Amino acid sequence: MKFFADTADTKEIAELASYGLIDGVTTNPSLIAKAGKPFAEVIAEICALTPGAVSAEVVATDFDGMMKEGKKLAKIAPNVAVKLPLTLDGLKACKALTGEGIQVNVTLCFSANQALLAAKAGATFISPFIGRLDDIHIDGMDLIAEIRQIYDNYLFDTEILAASIRSPNHVKLAALAGADVMTAPAAVIRSLVNHPLTDKGLETFLADAKKAGIKV
Ligand code: E4P
C-alpha cells in the first residue's frame, strides 16, 4: 500500500520523507490556504521533496478552465497529479489530460458509480473520502470494498486512493479492503507506530541491558 501525506506543510512532508514513510502527497485548496504561500511555489517545493505523485487541485469548474489550470499545474513538475472534481466537466478534463500523459486524481468521490465513471475517464487515482462518509453515518470502508471489486471485475488500472483518512483504524481497514494508496495527515501516519507493549518491551530491554552492562 502506498502512503501519501495529506498536507501542504513542507516541514511535515520533509520529516515523513526522512523516515522513508511516504510515496507521495495530496493537497487541496483548504490545505494550500493553510500553508500561507503562493500555490505554485508550495507545489514546486513539495514536488522537490518526493519523487511520488503530488496532487494539486484546480479551482475552475468548467472544462476549458480545468484544462487551462491542469496544464499549468502539470508544468510545475513531472510528478504533479492534477486533481479534478468528480463532475461531468471534471471527467471530460480527466480524459483529455490523461490522454496527454498527465496524471489525474479524481477527487470528492462518494459512490461506486462515481468511481466507475472516473476509471472509464482514465483517472490515474480515484479518491473516495472515507471520513466525510463516516461523518454522515455511512461506512466509508464499504465504498472502498465496492470500488475494489468493480475495478478488479473489469481490470481497471485506476488506483484507489483512500482519502479523508482520520485515524489509524481507517488506515488498517482501508488496507484490508484493498485500497492501493491511502492519504492521511502527518499525525495519523506518525501514530501508526504507537503500541504500549512496544514502549514497555523496549523499556524492559534497556533496563536489563543497563543492569548487565551490555554495550554494543
Ligand atoms: C484528500 O485528497 C483530501 O484532500 C483529504 O483527504 C480530505 O480530508 P478531510 O475530509 O479530513 O478534510
py3Dmol code that shows the C-alpha trace and the ligand (Angstrom):
import py3Dmol

protein = """\
ATOM      1  CA  MET A   1       0.000   0.000   0.000  1.00  0.00           C
ATOM      2  CA  LYS A   2       1.351   3.434  -0.902  1.00  0.00           C
ATOM      3  CA  PHE A   3       1.256   6.135   1.776  1.00  0.00           C
ATOM      4  CA  PHE A   4       0.591   9.726   0.728  1.00  0.00           C
ATOM      5  CA  ALA A   5       0.807  12.638   3.173  1.00  0.00           C
ATOM      6  CA  ASP A   6      -2.355  14.746   3.152  1.00  0.00           C
ATOM      7  CA  THR A   7      -0.782  18.114   3.866  1.00  0.00           C
ATOM      8  CA  ALA A   8       0.786  21.151   2.213  1.00  0.00           C
ATOM      9  CA  ASP A   9       3.134  21.699   5.160  1.00  0.00           C
ATOM     10  CA  THR A  10       6.614  21.215   3.693  1.00  0.00           C
ATOM     11  CA  LYS A  11       8.240  20.723   7.128  1.00  0.00           C
ATOM     12  CA  GLU A  12       5.900  17.809   7.889  1.00  0.00           C
ATOM     13  CA  ILE A  13       6.466  16.327   4.433  1.00  0.00           C
ATOM     14  CA  ALA A  14      10.265  16.589   4.760  1.00  0.00           C
ATOM     15  CA  GLU A  15      10.113  14.882   8.166  1.00  0.00           C
ATOM     16  CA  LEU A  16       7.998  11.970   6.888  1.00  0.00           C
ATOM     17  CA  ALA A  17      10.188  11.659   3.799  1.00  0.00           C
ATOM     18  CA  SER A  18      13.275  11.413   6.032  1.00  0.00           C
ATOM     19  CA  TYR A  19      11.791   8.256   7.639  1.00  0.00           C
ATOM     20  CA  GLY A  20      11.164   6.805   4.174  1.00  0.00           C
ATOM     21  CA  LEU A  21       7.477   6.655   5.014  1.00  0.00           C
ATOM     22  CA  ILE A  22       5.811   8.456   2.143  1.00  0.00           C
ATOM     23  CA  ASP A  23       5.245   7.702  -1.513  1.00  0.00           C
ATOM     24  CA  GLY A  24       3.535  10.943  -2.477  1.00  0.00           C
ATOM     25  CA  VAL A  25       1.451  13.883  -1.256  1.00  0.00           C
ATOM     26  CA  THR A  26      -2.117  15.108  -1.644  1.00  0.00           C
ATOM     27  CA  THR A  27      -3.191  18.715  -1.236  1.00  0.00           C
ATOM     28  CA  ASN A  28      -6.477  20.507  -1.653  1.00  0.00           C
ATOM     29  CA  PRO A  29      -7.339  24.228  -1.716  1.00  0.00           C
ATOM     30  CA  SER A  30      -8.065  24.205   2.046  1.00  0.00           C
ATOM     31  CA  LEU A  31      -4.613  22.732   2.823  1.00  0.00           C
ATOM     32  CA  ILE A  32      -2.884  25.139   0.398  1.00  0.00           C
ATOM     33  CA  ALA A  33      -4.650  28.082   2.069  1.00  0.00           C
ATOM     34  CA  LYS A  34      -3.230  26.940   5.453  1.00  0.00           C
ATOM     35  CA  ALA A  35       0.316  26.856   4.014  1.00  0.00           C
ATOM     36  CA  GLY A  36       0.105  30.628   3.501  1.00  0.00           C
ATOM     37  CA  LYS A  37       2.378  30.722   0.423  1.00  0.00           C
ATOM     38  CA  PRO A  38       1.622  31.151  -3.310  1.00  0.00           C
ATOM     39  CA  PHE A  39       0.082  27.973  -4.788  1.00  0.00           C
ATOM     40  CA  ALA A  40       2.694  27.241  -7.488  1.00  0.00           C
ATOM     41  CA  GLU A  41       5.531  27.870  -5.028  1.00  0.00           C
ATOM     42  CA  VAL A  42       4.212  25.363  -2.444  1.00  0.00           C
ATOM     43  CA  ILE A  43       3.546  22.694  -5.075  1.00  0.00           C
ATOM     44  CA  ALA A  44       7.060  23.107  -6.522  1.00  0.00           C
ATOM     45  CA  GLU A  45       8.587  22.806  -3.031  1.00  0.00           C
ATOM     46  CA  ILE A  46       6.553  19.663  -2.283  1.00  0.00           C
ATOM     47  CA  CYS A  47       7.435  18.085  -5.639  1.00  0.00           C
ATOM     48  CA  ALA A  48      11.110  18.505  -4.813  1.00  0.00           C
ATOM     49  CA  LEU A  49      10.629  16.616  -1.510  1.00  0.00           C
ATOM     50  CA  THR A  50       9.169  13.422  -3.003  1.00  0.00           C
ATOM     51  CA  PRO A  51       9.530  11.693  -6.359  1.00  0.00           C
ATOM     52  CA  GLY A  52       5.957  10.349  -5.933  1.00  0.00           C
ATOM     53  CA  ALA A  53       2.730  11.876  -7.193  1.00  0.00           C
ATOM     54  CA  VAL A  54       1.809  15.275  -5.718  1.00  0.00           C
ATOM     55  CA  SER A  55      -1.863  16.152  -6.145  1.00  0.00           C
ATOM     56  CA  ALA A  56      -2.610  19.798  -6.917  1.00  0.00           C
ATOM     57  CA  GLU A  57      -6.255  20.750  -7.314  1.00  0.00           C
ATOM     58  CA  VAL A  58      -7.820  23.045  -9.915  1.00  0.00           C
ATOM     59  CA  VAL A  59     -10.288  25.700  -8.809  1.00  0.00           C
ATOM     60  CA  ALA A  60     -12.043  26.109 -12.183  1.00  0.00           C
ATOM     61  CA  THR A  61     -15.303  24.180 -12.557  1.00  0.00           C
ATOM     62  CA  ASP A  62     -15.785  24.301 -16.347  1.00  0.00           C
ATOM     63  CA  PHE A  63     -13.963  22.082 -18.857  1.00  0.00           C
ATOM     64  CA  ASP A  64     -11.921  24.854 -20.539  1.00  0.00           C
ATOM     65  CA  GLY A  65     -10.896  26.350 -17.220  1.00  0.00           C
ATOM     66  CA  MET A  66      -9.888  22.957 -15.793  1.00  0.00           C
ATOM     67  CA  MET A  67      -7.828  22.181 -18.903  1.00  0.00           C
ATOM     68  CA  LYS A  68      -6.041  25.524 -18.676  1.00  0.00           C
ATOM     69  CA  GLU A  69      -5.329  25.203 -14.943  1.00  0.00           C
ATOM     70  CA  GLY A  70      -4.483  21.496 -15.229  1.00  0.00           C
ATOM     71  CA  LYS A  71      -1.852  22.102 -17.914  1.00  0.00           C
ATOM     72  CA  LYS A  72      -0.401  24.974 -15.888  1.00  0.00           C
ATOM     73  CA  LEU A  73      -0.158  22.789 -12.765  1.00  0.00           C
ATOM     74  CA  ALA A  74       1.365  19.875 -14.711  1.00  0.00           C
ATOM     75  CA  LYS A  75       4.157  22.181 -15.925  1.00  0.00           C
ATOM     76  CA  ILE A  76       5.318  22.813 -12.335  1.00  0.00           C
ATOM     77  CA  ALA A  77       6.962  19.365 -12.082  1.00  0.00           C
ATOM     78  CA  PRO A  78       6.704  15.954 -13.778  1.00  0.00           C
ATOM     79  CA  ASN A  79       5.274  14.366 -10.597  1.00  0.00           C
ATOM     80  CA  VAL A  80       2.247  16.669 -10.354  1.00  0.00           C
ATOM     81  CA  ALA A  81      -1.093  14.822 -10.443  1.00  0.00           C
ATOM     82  CA  VAL A  82      -3.838  17.244 -11.410  1.00  0.00           C
ATOM     83  CA  LYS A  83      -6.746  16.936  -9.005  1.00  0.00           C
ATOM     84  CA  LEU A  84     -10.155  17.313 -10.631  1.00  0.00           C
ATOM     85  CA  PRO A  85     -13.616  17.206  -9.043  1.00  0.00           C
ATOM     86  CA  LEU A  86     -15.991  14.350  -9.817  1.00  0.00           C
ATOM     87  CA  THR A  87     -18.305  16.275 -12.158  1.00  0.00           C
ATOM     88  CA  LEU A  88     -19.107  15.762 -15.839  1.00  0.00           C
ATOM     89  CA  ASP A  89     -16.717  18.558 -16.821  1.00  0.00           C
ATOM     90  CA  GLY A  90     -14.111  17.100 -14.443  1.00  0.00           C
ATOM     91  CA  LEU A  91     -14.412  13.672 -16.103  1.00  0.00           C
ATOM     92  CA  LYS A  92     -14.120  15.215 -19.560  1.00  0.00           C
ATOM     93  CA  ALA A  93     -10.981  17.075 -18.481  1.00  0.00           C
ATOM     94  CA  CYS A  94      -9.682  13.848 -16.902  1.00  0.00           C
ATOM     95  CA  LYS A  95      -9.974  12.001 -20.206  1.00  0.00           C
ATOM     96  CA  ALA A  96      -8.271  14.837 -22.095  1.00  0.00           C
ATOM     97  CA  LEU A  97      -5.425  15.407 -19.617  1.00  0.00           C
ATOM     98  CA  THR A  98      -4.604  11.713 -19.111  1.00  0.00           C
ATOM     99  CA  GLY A  99      -4.680  11.407 -22.915  1.00  0.00           C
ATOM    100  CA  GLU A 100      -1.819  13.914 -22.921  1.00  0.00           C
ATOM    101  CA  GLY A 101       0.134  11.811 -20.406  1.00  0.00           C
ATOM    102  CA  ILE A 102      -0.722  13.953 -17.363  1.00  0.00           C
ATOM    103  CA  GLN A 103      -1.542  12.127 -14.093  1.00  0.00           C
ATOM    104  CA  VAL A 104      -5.039  12.885 -12.767  1.00  0.00           C
ATOM    105  CA  ASN A 105      -6.528  12.343  -9.314  1.00  0.00           C
ATOM    106  CA  VAL A 106     -10.346  12.493  -9.443  1.00  0.00           C
ATOM    107  CA  THR A 107     -11.459  13.772  -6.074  1.00  0.00           C
ATOM    108  CA  LEU A 108     -14.614  14.034  -3.957  1.00  0.00           C
ATOM    109  CA  CYS A 109     -15.810  10.508  -4.749  1.00  0.00           C
ATOM    110  CA  PHE A 110     -18.672   9.268  -2.579  1.00  0.00           C
ATOM    111  CA  SER A 111     -20.178   6.399  -4.602  1.00  0.00           C
ATOM    112  CA  ALA A 112     -19.119   3.298  -6.528  1.00  0.00           C
ATOM    113  CA  ASN A 113     -20.786   4.583  -9.696  1.00  0.00           C
ATOM    114  CA  GLN A 114     -18.753   7.794  -9.485  1.00  0.00           C
ATOM    115  CA  ALA A 115     -15.610   5.661  -9.173  1.00  0.00           C
ATOM    116  CA  LEU A 116     -16.671   3.622 -12.208  1.00  0.00           C
ATOM    117  CA  LEU A 117     -17.020   6.827 -14.235  1.00  0.00           C
ATOM    118  CA  ALA A 118     -13.595   8.052 -13.128  1.00  0.00           C
ATOM    119  CA  ALA A 119     -11.972   4.758 -14.201  1.00  0.00           C
ATOM    120  CA  LYS A 120     -13.720   4.986 -17.586  1.00  0.00           C
ATOM    121  CA  ALA A 121     -12.349   8.529 -17.906  1.00  0.00           C
ATOM    122  CA  GLY A 122      -8.829   7.099 -17.441  1.00  0.00           C
ATOM    123  CA  ALA A 123      -8.138   8.529 -13.975  1.00  0.00           C
ATOM    124  CA  THR A 124      -4.744   7.687 -12.508  1.00  0.00           C
ATOM    125  CA  PHE A 125      -6.229   7.863  -8.991  1.00  0.00           C
ATOM    126  CA  ILE A 126      -9.768   7.897  -7.601  1.00  0.00           C
ATOM    127  CA  SER A 127     -10.206   9.479  -4.166  1.00  0.00           C
ATOM    128  CA  PRO A 128     -13.118   8.109  -2.128  1.00  0.00           C
ATOM    129  CA  PHE A 129     -13.493  10.266   1.019  1.00  0.00           C
ATOM    130  CA  ILE A 130     -13.830   7.848   3.943  1.00  0.00           C
ATOM    131  CA  GLY A 131     -14.017  10.260   6.877  1.00  0.00           C
ATOM    132  CA  ARG A 132     -16.607  12.514   5.281  1.00  0.00           C
ATOM    133  CA  LEU A 133     -18.865   9.475   4.679  1.00  0.00           C
ATOM    134  CA  ASP A 134     -18.376   8.367   8.283  1.00  0.00           C
ATOM    135  CA  ASP A 135     -19.368  11.931   9.304  1.00  0.00           C
ATOM    136  CA  ILE A 136     -22.824  11.288   7.817  1.00  0.00           C
ATOM    137  CA  HIS A 137     -23.067   7.761   9.292  1.00  0.00           C
ATOM    138  CA  ILE A 138     -22.193   5.853   6.105  1.00  0.00           C
ATOM    139  CA  ASP A 139     -19.397   3.291   6.354  1.00  0.00           C
ATOM    140  CA  GLY A 140     -16.667   4.611   4.051  1.00  0.00           C
ATOM    141  CA  MET A 141     -14.921   1.227   4.036  1.00  0.00           C
ATOM    142  CA  ASP A 142     -17.885  -0.403   2.266  1.00  0.00           C
ATOM    143  CA  LEU A 143     -17.252   2.047  -0.568  1.00  0.00           C
ATOM    144  CA  ILE A 144     -13.576   1.062  -0.807  1.00  0.00           C
ATOM    145  CA  ALA A 145     -14.571  -2.628  -0.970  1.00  0.00           C
ATOM    146  CA  GLU A 146     -17.184  -1.942  -3.677  1.00  0.00           C
ATOM    147  CA  ILE A 147     -14.740   0.028  -5.816  1.00  0.00           C
ATOM    148  CA  ARG A 148     -12.068  -2.683  -5.353  1.00  0.00           C
ATOM    149  CA  GLN A 149     -14.498  -5.313  -6.641  1.00  0.00           C
ATOM    150  CA  ILE A 150     -15.645  -3.243  -9.620  1.00  0.00           C
ATOM    151  CA  TYR A 151     -12.095  -2.294 -10.659  1.00  0.00           C
ATOM    152  CA  ASP A 152     -10.970  -5.933 -10.336  1.00  0.00           C
ATOM    153  CA  ASN A 153     -14.003  -7.180 -12.307  1.00  0.00           C
ATOM    154  CA  TYR A 154     -13.028  -5.036 -15.291  1.00  0.00           C
ATOM    155  CA  LEU A 155      -9.251  -4.819 -14.744  1.00  0.00           C
ATOM    156  CA  PHE A 156      -9.283  -1.013 -14.484  1.00  0.00           C
ATOM    157  CA  ASP A 157      -5.827   0.210 -13.533  1.00  0.00           C
ATOM    158  CA  THR A 158      -7.032   3.379 -11.783  1.00  0.00           C
ATOM    159  CA  GLU A 159      -5.521   3.330  -8.274  1.00  0.00           C
ATOM    160  CA  ILE A 160      -7.914   3.514  -5.319  1.00  0.00           C
ATOM    161  CA  LEU A 161      -6.642   6.335  -3.095  1.00  0.00           C
ATOM    162  CA  ALA A 162      -8.431   6.149   0.257  1.00  0.00           C
ATOM    163  CA  ALA A 163      -8.778   9.802   1.295  1.00  0.00           C
ATOM    164  CA  SER A 164     -10.193  11.698   4.252  1.00  0.00           C
ATOM    165  CA  ILE A 165      -8.463   9.159   6.493  1.00  0.00           C
ATOM    166  CA  ARG A 166      -8.704  10.392  10.061  1.00  0.00           C
ATOM    167  CA  SER A 167      -7.455   7.561  12.315  1.00  0.00           C
ATOM    168  CA  PRO A 168      -5.066   4.571  12.495  1.00  0.00           C
ATOM    169  CA  ASN A 169      -8.105   2.271  12.306  1.00  0.00           C
ATOM    170  CA  HIS A 170      -9.104   3.885   8.994  1.00  0.00           C
ATOM    171  CA  VAL A 171      -5.622   3.039   7.652  1.00  0.00           C
ATOM    172  CA  LYS A 172      -5.910  -0.618   8.695  1.00  0.00           C
ATOM    173  CA  LEU A 173      -9.430  -1.017   7.320  1.00  0.00           C
ATOM    174  CA  ALA A 174      -8.537   0.667   4.008  1.00  0.00           C
ATOM    175  CA  ALA A 175      -5.556  -1.703   3.660  1.00  0.00           C
ATOM    176  CA  LEU A 176      -7.773  -4.722   4.407  1.00  0.00           C
ATOM    177  CA  ALA A 177     -10.352  -3.519   1.877  1.00  0.00           C
ATOM    178  CA  GLY A 178      -7.657  -3.379  -0.807  1.00  0.00           C
ATOM    179  CA  ALA A 179      -7.039   0.352  -1.312  1.00  0.00           C
ATOM    180  CA  ASP A 180      -3.886   0.886  -3.405  1.00  0.00           C
ATOM    181  CA  VAL A 181      -2.995   4.111  -1.636  1.00  0.00           C
ATOM    182  CA  MET A 182      -4.070   5.927   1.494  1.00  0.00           C
ATOM    183  CA  THR A 183      -3.590   9.593   2.232  1.00  0.00           C
ATOM    184  CA  ALA A 184      -3.621  10.880   5.787  1.00  0.00           C
ATOM    185  CA  PRO A 185      -2.433  13.823   7.863  1.00  0.00           C
ATOM    186  CA  ALA A 186       1.135  13.535   9.190  1.00  0.00           C
ATOM    187  CA  ALA A 187      -0.103  12.986  12.762  1.00  0.00           C
ATOM    188  CA  VAL A 188      -2.102   9.901  11.697  1.00  0.00           C
ATOM    189  CA  ILE A 189       0.870   8.461   9.778  1.00  0.00           C
ATOM    190  CA  ARG A 190       3.203   9.023  12.740  1.00  0.00           C
ATOM    191  CA  SER A 191       0.694   7.470  15.157  1.00  0.00           C
ATOM    192  CA  LEU A 192       0.714   4.132  13.284  1.00  0.00           C
ATOM    193  CA  VAL A 193       3.954   3.208  15.048  1.00  0.00           C
ATOM    194  CA  ASN A 194       2.469   3.502  18.540  1.00  0.00           C
ATOM    195  CA  HIS A 195       1.836   0.471  20.717  1.00  0.00           C
ATOM    196  CA  PRO A 196       2.075   0.401  24.537  1.00  0.00           C
ATOM    197  CA  LEU A 197       3.650  -3.083  24.503  1.00  0.00           C
ATOM    198  CA  THR A 198       6.420  -1.816  22.199  1.00  0.00           C
ATOM    199  CA  ASP A 199       7.180   1.004  24.669  1.00  0.00           C
ATOM    200  CA  LYS A 200       7.002  -1.343  27.671  1.00  0.00           C
ATOM    201  CA  GLY A 201       9.137  -4.026  25.996  1.00  0.00           C
ATOM    202  CA  LEU A 202      11.793  -1.513  24.978  1.00  0.00           C
ATOM    203  CA  GLU A 203      11.883  -0.080  28.487  1.00  0.00           C
ATOM    204  CA  THR A 204      12.482  -3.573  29.962  1.00  0.00           C
ATOM    205  CA  PHE A 205      15.149  -4.487  27.404  1.00  0.00           C
ATOM    206  CA  LEU A 206      17.031  -1.236  28.036  1.00  0.00           C
ATOM    207  CA  ALA A 207      16.817  -1.671  31.816  1.00  0.00           C
ATOM    208  CA  ASP A 208      18.148  -5.256  31.567  1.00  0.00           C
ATOM    209  CA  ALA A 209      20.941  -4.138  29.232  1.00  0.00           C
ATOM    210  CA  LYS A 210      21.945  -1.420  31.693  1.00  0.00           C
ATOM    211  CA  LYS A 211      21.921  -3.848  34.660  1.00  0.00           C
ATOM    212  CA  ALA A 212      24.071  -6.346  32.760  1.00  0.00           C
ATOM    213  CA  GLY A 213      26.396  -3.612  31.482  1.00  0.00           C
ATOM    214  CA  ILE A 214      25.733  -4.593  27.848  1.00  0.00           C
ATOM    215  CA  LYS A 215      27.408  -2.299  25.319  1.00  0.00           C
ATOM    216  CA  VAL A 216      27.071  -2.753  21.551  1.00  0.00           C
TER     217      VAL A 216
END
"""
ligand_1 = """\
12
E4P
C -7.516 14.165 0.030
O -7.224 14.230 -1.126
C -8.399 15.141 0.689
O -7.851 16.393 0.451
C -8.464 14.936 2.170
O -8.141 13.602 2.494
C -9.751 15.403 2.791
O -9.759 15.062 4.169
P -10.803 15.674 5.194
O -12.170 15.136 4.860
O -10.337 15.208 6.540
O -10.732 17.165 5.020
"""
view = py3Dmol.view(width=600, height=400)
view.addModel(protein, "pdb")
view.setStyle({"model": 0}, {"cartoon": {"style": "trace"}})
view.addModel(ligand_1, "xyz")
view.setStyle({"model": 1}, {"stick": {}})
view.zoomTo()
view.show()
